[in-house]
Amino acid sequence: MVKVAILGFGTVGSGVYNVLNKNKDILKKRTGSEIEIKYVLDLREFPGNPVDDILTHDFNDILNDPEVKVVAEVMGGVKPAYDFTKQCLMAKKSVCTSNKELVAKHGEELLGIARENNVNYFFEASCGGGIPIIRSLNEALIADDIDEISGILNGTTNYILTKMSSQGLLFDDVLKDAQDMGYAERNPEADIEGYDAQRKIAILSSIAFGKTVDHESIYTEGITKITPADLEFAKEFDSTIKLIAYGGKKDGKYYAFVSPFMVGRDNPLYSVDGVFNAIFVHGNMLGDAMFYGSGAGSLPTASAVASDIAHAVKCGDKTAYSNWQEGKIELSPIDSFESRFFVRIEKSLKETAKRVFGDGTDFKEIPMDGSECAFVTDVMSEKEFEEKASKLSGIKSRIRCK
C-alpha cells in the first residue's frame, strides 16, 4: 500500500480525491499497489464530506509522516506551494502538480532536487489539462529531435474567439458570457492577456529543447484587441483567428512567443473550437503530430494528476527521465522571426499599401460599411514588417499568420 496526501481541496484537489477513490481498483491493478489517501490539507472545514475524516490544517503532519510517499500539490500559486513542494522533495516524497505558475518559475530547480533525492516531480496536468503531452515528450518522443511545439493552450481564449467568430459578438460581451459559464475567472487577465499560455509554452519548450525557457522572456500578446471585423475578414481568407503559443528552433536560434494568429483551413488547429486545447509537435523523425483534448476542468486535470501519482508509485525510489535538464536557453529577439501578416486598413489607404507591400498583394473587402479592406503580406521578418508598416499610417489591425 502506498499512502499519499493532497495539498488543497479546491476544484482540482477534490477531483483528484474523487479519481483516486473511484478508480481505486483500476489503479491497484495497473500499479501493483493500493493507493490510499491519508491526508488532505486545506484551511477550510468540510462538514458532512467524507474528506473531513482525513482533513488536516497542518502541513507538518504530512511532511513528518514517513508513510506518505507521494504528495499532490494542487494549491496553485507560488506561495506557499513552492516551499511545501521543496520540503516534500527533500523529505524524499515525490510531488505531482497541476501548478503551471510554479513549474514555469521553479521547474528546473525542483526537478534537480527530485533527482538528488531519488524521487519525482511530475507536472503533466500543468499544460493542456488532461492531454498527455509531457510524458509523450519525455518518453514516447525521446528518439526525436523536436524543433517545434505550438498550439492552443488556453480554453478560455479559444472559447471567446470561437464564439466571436461564429456569432459576430464583441469581445467584452463574450467574456462576460464565458465568466457566467464558468469558463473564465472573475479576474481573467492571465487568460485573455496570454500569461497562462505563456507559462505553459515555457514549460513545454523547456522539455522539448532540454533546457529552461524563462517564461518572463517570452513575447506575449493577448486577444483583447481582436474585433468582429478581424474575424469577418479572416473568413474571406478562408481562415480563423486563434491564440497560439509557439516554441521553436531554426538555424540554431530559439524562439518562443504567444500571439493571436490567423490560421488557415488547411491547418489542423483551424477546427479546434470552444474550450478544447490542441498541441502540435514537429520532430525530425516523427514529422507532424497533434494532441487534442480537454485543456481544463476538474476531472480532466485531476485525471492527469492522478496518472502522475500512479506513475510515481510505479517508479518507487527511482527518478524518471526528464528531458528538462539544467541550463538556460537564450531566446532570439522576435524581430528576426519570419511569418506572413494579416493587415486591416482604411480602404482609402489601399494604393499606398500596394506601393509599400507590393503590387501583388491580395486585398479582400467585405460589405460592412465598405470603408475597410484587408490583405496578407508575403513572408517577412517582424523587423521588416514594422519598417514597412511605419510608412502606412492608420493600420487598424495586424495579426500574424500561421
SVG drawing of the C-alpha trace seen along z (x, -y; Angstrom):
<svg xmlns="http://www.w3.org/2000/svg" viewBox="-24 -58 47 64">
<polyline fill="none" stroke="black" stroke-width="0.4" points="0.0,0.0 1.2,-3.5 -0.1,-6.4 -0.5,-9.8 -1.5,-13.3 -3.4,-16.1 -2.5,-19.7 -5.6,-21.8 -9.2,-20.7 -10.5,-23.1 -11.7,-22.3 -8.7,-20.2 -7.9,-18.8 -11.5,-17.5 -11.2,-16.0 -8.0,-14.1 -9.7,-12.8 -12.6,-11.5 -10.4,-10.0 -8.2,-8.1 -11.3,-6.8 -13.5,-5.9 -10.7,-4.3 -9.0,-2.7 -9.3,0.9 -8.1,-0.1 -5.1,-1.9 -4.2,1.1 -4.3,3.4 -2.1,1.0 0.4,0.0 0.6,3.2 -0.1,1.2 -3.2,0.0 -3.1,-3.8 -4.7,-5.3 -5.2,-9.0 -4.0,-9.5 -4.3,-13.3 -6.0,-16.2 -4.6,-19.7 -6.8,-22.7 -7.5,-25.7 -11.3,-25.2 -13.6,-22.7 -15.9,-20.4 -18.6,-19.2 -20.6,-16.2 -18.0,-15.5 -16.1,-12.1 -12.8,-14.1 -13.4,-15.5 -12.1,-12.3 -8.6,-12.8 -8.5,-16.6 -5.6,-18.4 -4.7,-22.1 -1.1,-21.5 1.4,-20.8 3.9,-19.3 1.5,-16.4 2.2,-15.4 5.9,-16.4 6.8,-14.4 4.8,-11.3 7.2,-8.7 4.3,-6.7 3.4,-9.4 5.4,-8.7 3.6,-10.8 2.1,-14.3 -0.3,-16.0 0.2,-19.8 -2.9,-21.4 -3.0,-24.6 -2.0,-26.9 0.2,-30.0 3.8,-30.1 3.5,-30.7 3.3,-28.5 3.3,-25.9 7.0,-26.3 8.1,-25.9 5.8,-22.9 7.0,-21.2 10.6,-21.8 10.3,-20.4 8.4,-17.3 11.1,-16.5 13.9,-17.0 12.0,-14.6 12.1,-12.0 8.4,-12.4 7.5,-12.6 5.3,-15.5 2.7,-15.7 1.2,-19.0 -1.1,-21.0 0.6,-24.3 1.8,-25.8 2.9,-29.0 5.1,-27.2 6.6,-24.9 7.3,-27.7 9.1,-29.7 10.9,-26.9 10.7,-23.8 14.4,-23.4 15.3,-23.8 12.6,-21.4 13.5,-18.7 17.1,-19.0 16.0,-18.5 13.9,-15.5 16.9,-13.9 19.2,-14.5 16.7,-12.7 15.7,-9.8 12.1,-10.9 10.0,-12.5 8.5,-15.9 5.7,-15.3 3.5,-18.0 1.6,-16.5 -1.5,-18.5 0.2,-21.9 -0.1,-22.0 -3.2,-21.1 -5.2,-19.7 -5.9,-16.0 -3.8,-16.0 -0.8,-13.6 1.8,-15.8 4.6,-16.0 5.1,-12.3 4.9,-11.9 7.8,-14.4 9.8,-12.7 9.1,-9.1 7.2,-8.4 9.1,-11.0 12.5,-10.5 14.1,-9.4 13.1,-12.6 14.8,-16.0 11.8,-18.3 12.1,-21.6 8.6,-23.0 5.9,-22.7 2.9,-25.0 -0.8,-25.2 -3.9,-26.3 -3.1,-26.1 -5.9,-28.2 -9.5,-27.1 -10.9,-30.4 -9.5,-32.4 -10.4,-29.7 -14.0,-29.7 -14.1,-33.5 -12.6,-33.6 -14.8,-30.8 -18.0,-32.5 -16.9,-35.9 -16.3,-34.3 -19.5,-32.2 -21.9,-34.8 -20.2,-38.1 -20.2,-39.3 -17.9,-41.8 -15.1,-40.7 -16.5,-42.2 -19.9,-40.5 -18.4,-37.1 -16.0,-37.5 -19.0,-38.1 -20.7,-35.0 -17.6,-33.0 -17.5,-34.2 -21.2,-33.3 -20.5,-29.8 -17.5,-29.3 -15.0,-29.2 -13.3,-32.5 -12.3,-33.7 -13.7,-36.8 -10.3,-38.3 -9.5,-36.9 -6.2,-38.8 -4.0,-35.7 -6.1,-34.1 -7.0,-37.0 -3.6,-38.7 -1.9,-35.4 0.1,-34.9 -1.5,-31.4 -0.4,-30.2 3.0,-31.9 3.7,-29.8 2.6,-26.6 4.7,-27.1 7.7,-27.9 7.2,-24.5 6.7,-22.6 9.6,-24.3 11.9,-23.6 11.1,-19.9 11.2,-19.8 14.5,-21.7 16.2,-20.3 16.9,-23.5 14.9,-26.2 13.0,-28.7 12.3,-31.7 8.6,-32.4 9.2,-36.1 11.4,-36.4 8.6,-35.2 7.0,-37.8 3.3,-37.8 0.1,-39.3 -3.4,-38.6 -6.7,-38.7 -8.3,-41.9 -7.7,-43.8 -9.4,-41.2 -12.6,-42.6 -15.5,-41.0 -14.2,-42.8 -10.9,-40.9 -12.7,-37.6 -15.0,-38.5 -12.0,-39.4 -10.3,-36.2 -13.2,-34.2 -12.6,-36.0 -9.1,-34.4 -10.6,-31.0 -9.1,-31.3 -9.9,-32.0 -8.1,-33.5 -6.6,-31.6 -4.4,-32.5 -1.3,-30.4 1.6,-29.7 4.8,-28.8 8.2,-27.4 10.6,-26.5 14.2,-26.4 15.5,-27.2 19.1,-27.7 20.4,-27.4 18.1,-30.1 15.3,-29.6 12.0,-31.4 9.1,-31.5 6.0,-33.7 2.3,-33.9 0.1,-35.8 -3.1,-35.8 -2.6,-34.1 -4.7,-33.8 -4.9,-30.1 -5.9,-28.7 -8.4,-25.9 -5.6,-23.5 -4.0,-23.9 -5.1,-21.2 -5.6,-23.9 -8.3,-25.6 -11.1,-23.2 -10.2,-23.3 -13.1,-25.2 -14.7,-26.0 -12.8,-25.2 -10.7,-22.5 -6.9,-22.6 -4.6,-21.2 -0.8,-20.9 1.2,-20.5 4.6,-18.8 7.1,-18.5 10.1,-16.2 12.9,-15.4 11.9,-11.7 8.2,-11.9 7.2,-14.7 3.9,-16.2 1.7,-15.1 -1.1,-16.8 -2.5,-16.1 -6.1,-17.2 -8.4,-17.1 -9.9,-18.9 -7.5,-21.6 -9.1,-22.3 -11.8,-21.4 -11.8,-19.4 -11.8,-15.9 -9.5,-16.1 -6.9,-18.0 -7.5,-15.7 -7.1,-12.7 -3.7,-13.9 -2.6,-14.5 -3.8,-11.0 -2.0,-9.5 1.2,-11.2 0.6,-9.8 0.3,-6.3 3.5,-6.9 5.3,-8.0 4.1,-4.9 5.4,-2.6 8.7,-4.5 9.2,-3.9 12.7,-5.2 13.8,-5.7 13.7,-9.1 12.1,-9.0 13.9,-10.6 13.1,-14.2 14.5,-15.9 14.4,-19.2 17.9,-19.5 19.9,-22.3 20.8,-25.4 19.1,-28.3 18.0,-28.8 18.7,-32.3 15.7,-33.3 16.3,-35.2 14.5,-38.6 11.2,-38.3 12.1,-40.9 14.1,-38.2 11.2,-35.8 9.5,-35.4 5.9,-35.0 3.1,-36.5 0.9,-39.2 -2.8,-40.0 -3.3,-43.7 -6.6,-45.6 -6.7,-49.2 -8.9,-52.0 -9.9,-51.4 -8.5,-54.8 -5.0,-53.5 -5.2,-50.7 -3.0,-52.2 -0.4,-53.3 -0.4,-49.7 0.3,-48.3 3.3,-50.6 4.6,-49.7 4.0,-45.9 4.0,-45.2 1.6,-45.3 0.9,-41.6 -0.7,-42.0 -4.2,-40.3 -6.8,-42.6 -10.2,-41.5 -13.3,-43.5 -16.5,-42.7 -19.8,-44.6 -19.9,-46.1 -19.8,-49.8 -17.4,-49.5 -14.8,-51.7 -12.2,-49.0 -10.1,-46.4 -7.5,-43.8 -4.6,-41.9 -2.0,-39.3 1.7,-40.1 4.5,-37.8 6.7,-36.1 8.9,-38.7 10.7,-39.3 9.0,-41.2 11.5,-43.9 10.9,-44.2 7.1,-44.3 7.5,-47.1 9.6,-49.1 7.0,-48.8 4.1,-49.4 5.7,-52.7 5.1,-54.0 1.4,-53.2 -0.3,-55.3 -3.7,-54.2 -3.3,-50.4 -6.4,-49.2 -5.1,-45.7 -2.1,-43.5 -2.2,-39.7 0.4,-37.1 -0.4,-34.2 0.4,-30.6"/>
</svg>
